[in-house]
Amino acid sequence: MAPGSVHRAHLREVKRLSSSTACVPHRTVLNLYRALIWSCLCEMLLFYELNVILCA
C-alpha cells in the first residue's frame, strides 16, 4: 500500500470514530480521560512509595 492510501484509510477511520463518539456527551469523555489519568497517577505514586520502602 502506498503511504497516501494508508493516510486516507487512517483519516476515514478517524472520521468514523469521531462520528460514532459524537453522540456521546463531551463531559462523559472528559470524565473518562480524567479517571484514566488519576488511576495512572495513583499507580505511579504507589509504585514510587513501594520502591522507596524496599530500597530504604
RARA-V492941 format. One record per residue. N is the residue number from 1. SS is DSSP state (alpha for helix, beta for strand, coil for the rest). PHI is phi in degrees with one decimal (999 if undefined). OMEGA is omega as a letter, one per 40 degrees, with the letter a starting at -180 (none if undefined). Layout:
N	SS	PHI	OMEGA
N	SS	PHI	OMEGA
This chain:
1	coil	999	i
2	coil	-75.4	a
3	alpha	-54.6	a
4	alpha	-62.3	a
5	alpha	-70.4	i
6	alpha	-64.0	i
7	alpha	-62.2	i
8	alpha	-63.6	i
9	alpha	-64.2	i
10	alpha	-64.4	i
11	alpha	-61.1	i
12	alpha	-63.2	i
13	alpha	-65.4	i
14	alpha	-62.1	i
15	alpha	-61.7	a
16	alpha	-63.1	a
17	alpha	-65.2	a
18	alpha	-67.9	i
19	alpha	-73.8	i
20	alpha	-77.1	i
21	alpha	-89.4	a
22	coil	-65.0	a
23	coil	-79.0	i
24	coil	-81.0	i
25	coil	-57.3	a
26	alpha	-59.8	a
27	alpha	-63.6	i
28	alpha	-61.6	i
29	alpha	-63.3	i
30	alpha	-61.4	i
31	alpha	-62.9	i
32	alpha	-62.9	i
33	alpha	-61.0	a
34	alpha	-61.6	i
35	alpha	-62.1	a
36	alpha	-63.1	a
37	alpha	-63.0	a
38	alpha	-63.1	i
39	alpha	-64.1	i
40	alpha	-64.9	i
41	alpha	-62.2	i
42	alpha	-61.8	i
43	alpha	-63.3	i
44	alpha	-63.6	i
45	alpha	-63.2	i
46	alpha	-61.4	a
47	alpha	-62.2	i
48	alpha	-62.1	i
49	alpha	-63.1	i
50	alpha	-61.7	i
51	alpha	-61.7	a
52	alpha	-62.8	a
53	alpha	-65.4	a
54	alpha	-70.8	a
55	alpha	-85.2	a
56	coil	-71.7	none
